[in-house]
Structure formats: C-alpha cells, structure tokens
Amino acid sequence: MVPVPIYISQRLSNASAAERAHFEISPSGYGIHWPLLDEDLSIDGLLGIIHTPETQRMSA
C-alpha cells in the first residue's frame, strides 16, 4: 500500500480500501494510477509542487 493522503482526490476519498490498494506505478515512475478508479496522480501533485510556464523575454 502506498501512503497517499486520500483527501487530495475525490475519487480516492470515495473509494473502498480494496480499490485504493489496487494501484500501479506509471511506466515513467512519475505517478501512481488506480485502474479500478481511473485515477492518476503525479508525484509532483502529491508533493504539492506547482509548475508554471517560464516567462519568455523579448529581446530589444
């Protein structure tokens, strides 16, 4: 079992323990997939990391 705070996902919150226990690590290794719930969470999302696009600078 992977310790994931279920409050971050409505699907995980509403799922049974058996549904939450059935998960797969993504092939890239950067996320977790619960096939019975059709839910995917990235490691960044679990850690609360937010990515923003870099601002492009215009050259004068």
N, C-alpha and C positions, 0 to 999 in steps of 0.2 A: 504494500500500500504506500502511496506517495502522500506525504502530509501536505495537503493543499487547503488553504482557507476557503471553505465552500461558500462563504458569503460573497465572494467576488464574482460568482456566476449563479444566475437564477436557476439554470438547468442543474448545476451541481447541488444547489440548495434543496431543490425539489426531488432529487434522485434518491433512490434507496442506497443503502450501504453496498449491496451487491453490484448495483450499476456503477457506483463510484469506484469500486475495487477493480473493475474491468477497464483497464487503460493501456495505451501504447505510447512509447516514446517515439516522437517523429523521426523519420529517417535521418534528417539533418541534425538531430539532437537538440534542437532549439525549442521544443514544445512538447506538450502532452495532449493526446487525443483519447477521448472516451467514445468509442464507436457505438455503444448502446444508447448514448445520449446525443450523438452527433455534435459534440462539443470539443473545441480546441482552445488551448491556452498556451501562449508563448511564455518562455522563461522570463523574458523582459516584463511581460504583463504581470506575472506572478510576483516579480520583484518591485513592481511599481515604476519601472523605467519608462519614461515617455520620450519618444523620438520626435524631433521637429525638423522640418527641412531647413537646410542651411540657406541663409540669405545670399543671393548672388550679388556680387558687387559689379557695378557698371564702371568700366574704365573710361576716363575722360580723354 
